[in-house]
Amino acid sequence: MTARKLISFDWALKKLLRSKANYEVLEGFLSELLKDDIEILEILESESNREHPLDKSNRLDLKVKNQKGEMILIEVQYEREFDFFQRILFGASKAIVEHMAKSDPYEDVIKLISVSILYFDLGQGRDYVYHGQTRFVGTHYHDELLLSDKQQQYFGKQSPHEIYPEYYLLKINQFDDVARDTLDEWIYFLKNEEIKDGFRARGLSRAKEVLDVMNLSEKERIAYEWHIEEVRYQISMDRSRFLDGLFEGRNEGLNEGLAKGKAEGK
């Protein structure tokens, strides 16, 4: 039996998964990714998700607060971005500052986990899930710097990396469609918008119900189809710009080579 196509995750983030009744879906995804039992307490307001009639951006994010008081920033992006790494650093820093009062001491800096679901080729690397942390390692003895005993007791953490932001990068298009574990089952869904009958990852059974296209009203279905077409168009435009630049560079190189050959032949 062919698996039924489900609503894309970016649309779900924007339209369906904000409801408390559907927290189970996000909790399942985050629990599998972070290897932890995640409970979402609330959805935090995000400026980039506010409706705007002229918004044609194919980047969407959602901020949630979990039971540990940590902020998790989830974003989905389709278009390539040359300064992506700088942008997610800025975004994480901005999110931390936005959720602090001017009078708050530094110890109240919130722990932030940034999760980027990417549908474009980023950097160089063979894997499809990357995890980034900030750790302080000695240049002479190669030991990791830990918090003092008093700091550990006060903050409830052992290492500075537990305080600093963490980054998860999921390169969806690089996944080979072989689900080796429960996280891979989620990534399979993110890539193919399908959930196979044998999948057992946390949150997927609920996602299968919530994200069924057939459950949308006619108005919602029309809006969803328009969204999918807009995503396709933006991806096509991005691909066209990339190929234009590629061929332009090749032609310039060819012309330079011909000119150099003529000059050397004189």
C-alpha positions as CSV (number, residue, x, y, z in Angstrom):
1,M,0.0,0.0,0.0
2,T,1.4,3.4,-1.0
3,A,1.8,5.8,1.9
4,R,-0.4,8.8,1.8
5,K,1.2,12.2,1.2
6,L,1.2,14.4,4.2
7,I,1.3,18.1,4.7
8,S,4.8,19.6,4.5
9,F,6.5,20.3,7.8
10,D,7.0,24.0,7.2
11,W,3.3,24.5,6.6
12,A,2.5,22.4,9.6
13,L,4.8,24.6,11.8
14,K,3.0,27.7,10.6
15,K,-0.6,26.5,10.6
16,L,-1.1,23.3,12.7
17,L,1.6,22.6,15.2
18,R,1.0,25.8,17.3
19,S,-2.1,24.2,18.8
20,K,-1.5,22.7,22.2
21,A,-3.4,19.6,21.1
22,N,-0.7,19.0,18.5
23,Y,2.4,19.6,20.7
24,E,2.9,15.8,20.7
25,V,4.2,16.0,17.1
26,L,6.9,18.6,17.9
27,E,7.8,16.9,21.2
28,G,8.3,13.6,19.3
29,F,10.6,15.2,16.7
30,L,12.6,17.1,19.2
31,S,12.9,14.1,21.6
32,E,14.3,11.9,18.8
33,L,16.7,14.6,17.6
34,L,18.0,15.7,21.0
35,K,18.0,12.2,22.5
36,D,16.0,13.6,25.4
37,D,12.4,13.5,26.7
38,I,11.2,16.9,25.6
39,E,8.0,18.5,26.8
40,I,6.8,21.7,25.3
41,L,5.4,24.2,27.7
42,E,4.6,27.0,25.3
43,I,5.1,28.5,21.8
44,L,7.0,31.7,21.9
45,E,6.1,34.6,19.6
46,S,8.3,34.8,16.5
47,E,8.4,38.0,14.4
48,S,9.3,36.1,11.2
49,N,6.1,34.0,11.4
50,R,3.6,36.9,11.5
51,E,1.4,36.9,8.4
52,H,2.4,39.5,5.8
53,P,0.7,39.7,2.4
54,L,4.1,40.4,0.6
55,D,6.0,37.7,2.4
56,K,7.5,35.4,-0.2
57,S,10.4,34.1,2.0
58,N,10.9,30.4,2.1
59,R,12.3,30.4,5.6
60,L,10.0,29.8,8.5
61,D,10.8,29.5,12.2
62,L,9.1,28.5,15.4
63,K,10.3,29.2,19.0
64,V,9.2,26.9,21.8
65,K,10.0,26.7,25.5
66,N,10.6,23.2,27.1
67,Q,10.2,21.9,30.6
68,K,13.8,22.8,31.4
69,G,13.3,26.4,30.6
70,E,15.3,26.1,27.4
71,M,14.4,27.9,24.2
72,I,14.3,25.7,21.0
73,L,14.3,27.6,17.7
74,I,13.1,25.4,14.8
75,E,13.5,26.7,11.3
76,V,12.8,25.3,7.8
77,Q,14.6,26.8,4.8
78,Y,14.5,26.0,1.1
79,E,16.7,28.6,-0.5
80,R,20.5,28.6,-0.4
81,E,22.1,31.3,1.7
82,F,25.8,32.2,1.3
83,D,26.2,33.7,4.8
84,F,23.9,31.1,6.5
85,F,26.3,30.3,9.4
86,Q,26.6,34.0,10.3
87,R,22.8,34.4,10.0
88,I,22.0,31.5,12.5
89,L,24.6,32.9,14.9
90,F,22.9,36.3,14.7
91,G,19.4,34.7,15.0
92,A,20.4,32.8,18.1
93,S,21.9,35.8,19.8
94,K,18.9,38.0,18.9
95,A,16.5,35.4,20.3
96,I,18.4,35.2,23.6
97,V,18.5,39.0,24.0
98,E,14.8,39.4,23.0
99,H,13.8,37.1,25.9
100,M,15.7,39.0,28.6
101,A,14.6,42.1,30.5
102,K,17.2,44.9,30.7
103,S,17.5,44.4,34.4
104,D,18.2,40.6,34.2
105,P,21.6,39.5,35.3
106,Y,23.9,37.4,33.0
107,E,23.1,34.3,34.9
108,D,19.5,34.5,33.5
109,V,20.7,34.1,29.9
110,I,18.5,31.4,28.5
111,K,19.9,28.2,27.0
112,L,19.1,28.1,23.3
113,I,19.0,25.2,20.9
114,S,18.8,26.0,17.2
115,V,17.4,23.4,14.8
116,S,17.7,24.1,11.1
117,I,15.9,21.8,8.6
118,L,17.6,22.6,5.3
119,Y,16.4,21.7,1.8
120,F,19.6,23.1,0.1
121,D,23.2,22.1,-0.1
122,L,25.2,23.7,2.7
123,G,29.0,23.6,3.1
124,Q,31.1,20.5,2.6
125,G,30.3,17.3,4.5
126,R,29.0,13.7,3.9
127,D,26.6,13.5,6.8
128,Y,23.0,14.7,6.9
129,V,22.8,15.6,10.6
130,Y,25.4,17.9,12.2
131,H,25.6,19.0,15.9
132,G,27.6,22.1,16.9
133,Q,28.6,23.1,20.5
134,T,30.9,25.5,22.2
135,R,33.6,23.6,24.3
136,F,36.8,25.1,25.8
137,V,39.7,22.6,25.3
138,G,43.2,23.2,26.6
139,T,45.9,23.9,24.0
140,H,48.6,22.1,26.1
141,Y,46.8,19.3,28.0
142,H,43.8,19.0,25.8
143,D,41.4,18.8,28.8
144,E,38.0,20.3,28.6
145,L,37.3,23.3,30.9
146,L,34.5,22.6,33.3
147,L,32.6,24.8,35.7
148,S,33.8,25.1,39.3
149,D,32.2,22.9,42.0
150,K,30.2,26.0,43.2
151,Q,29.1,26.9,39.7
152,Q,28.0,23.4,39.1
153,Q,26.0,23.4,42.3
154,Y,24.4,26.8,41.6
155,F,23.7,26.4,37.9
156,G,23.0,22.7,37.9
157,K,25.4,22.2,34.9
158,Q,28.9,20.7,34.6
159,S,30.3,22.3,31.4
160,P,30.1,25.7,29.7
161,H,28.7,24.0,26.6
162,E,25.5,23.4,28.6
163,I,25.1,27.2,28.9
164,Y,26.1,28.2,25.3
165,P,23.8,27.8,22.3
166,E,23.8,24.5,20.4
167,Y,23.1,24.1,16.7
168,Y,21.6,21.1,14.8
169,L,21.7,21.2,11.0
170,L,19.6,18.7,9.1
171,K,20.6,18.5,5.4
172,I,17.4,16.8,4.3
173,N,18.3,16.3,0.6
174,Q,21.5,14.5,1.6
175,F,19.5,11.7,3.3
176,D,19.6,8.4,1.4
177,D,16.0,7.4,2.3
178,V,17.2,4.5,4.4
179,A,15.8,4.7,7.9
180,R,18.4,3.2,10.2
181,D,16.9,4.5,13.5
182,T,14.0,6.5,14.8
183,L,15.6,9.9,14.0
184,D,16.0,8.7,10.4
185,E,12.3,7.9,10.3
186,W,11.6,11.6,11.0
187,I,14.1,12.7,8.4
188,Y,12.4,10.3,5.9
189,F,9.1,12.1,6.6
190,L,10.7,15.5,6.3
191,K,12.2,14.6,2.9
192,N,9.3,12.6,1.4
193,E,6.2,13.8,3.3
194,E,5.3,10.2,4.0
195,I,5.3,8.0,7.1
196,K,5.7,4.3,6.5
197,D,3.5,1.9,8.4
198,G,6.5,0.3,10.2
199,F,7.8,3.6,11.6
200,R,7.8,3.8,15.4
201,A,9.5,7.1,16.1
202,R,7.9,9.2,18.8
203,G,5.3,11.7,17.5
204,L,5.0,10.1,14.0
205,S,1.7,8.3,14.7
206,R,0.1,11.6,15.8
207,A,1.7,13.4,12.8
208,K,0.1,10.9,10.5
209,E,-3.3,12.0,11.8
210,V,-2.7,15.7,12.2
211,L,-0.9,16.2,8.9
212,D,-3.3,14.3,6.6
213,V,-4.1,16.6,3.7
214,M,-7.6,15.1,3.5
215,N,-8.3,16.6,6.9
216,L,-7.9,20.2,5.6
217,S,-11.0,22.3,4.8
218,E,-11.4,23.3,1.2
219,K,-10.1,26.8,2.0
220,E,-7.1,25.4,3.8
221,R,-6.3,23.0,1.0
222,I,-6.3,25.8,-1.6
223,A,-4.0,27.9,0.6
224,Y,-1.7,24.9,1.1
225,E,-1.6,24.1,-2.6
226,W,-0.7,27.8,-3.3
227,H,2.0,27.6,-0.7
228,I,3.5,24.4,-2.3
229,E,3.5,26.1,-5.7
230,E,5.2,29.2,-4.3
231,V,7.9,27.0,-2.7
232,R,8.5,25.3,-6.0
233,Y,8.7,28.6,-7.8
234,Q,11.2,30.0,-5.3
235,I,13.3,26.9,-5.5
236,S,13.3,27.1,-9.3
237,M,14.3,30.7,-9.2
238,D,17.1,29.9,-6.8
239,R,18.3,27.1,-9.1
240,S,18.2,29.3,-12.1
241,R,20.3,32.0,-10.4
242,F,22.8,29.4,-9.4
243,L,23.1,28.0,-13.0
244,D,23.2,31.5,-14.5
245,G,26.2,32.3,-12.3
246,L,27.8,28.9,-13.0
247,F,27.6,29.2,-16.8
248,E,28.6,32.9,-16.7
249,G,31.7,31.9,-14.7
250,R,32.6,29.1,-17.2
251,N,32.2,31.5,-20.2
252,E,34.4,34.1,-18.5
253,G,37.0,31.4,-17.9
254,L,36.8,30.2,-21.4
255,N,37.2,33.7,-22.9
256,E,40.1,34.4,-20.6
257,G,41.7,31.2,-21.7
258,L,41.3,32.0,-25.4
259,A,42.6,35.5,-24.9
260,K,45.7,34.2,-23.1
261,G,46.3,31.6,-25.8
262,K,46.2,34.2,-28.5
263,A,48.5,36.5,-26.6
264,E,51.0,33.6,-26.1
265,G,50.8,32.7,-29.7
266,K,51.9,36.1,-31.0
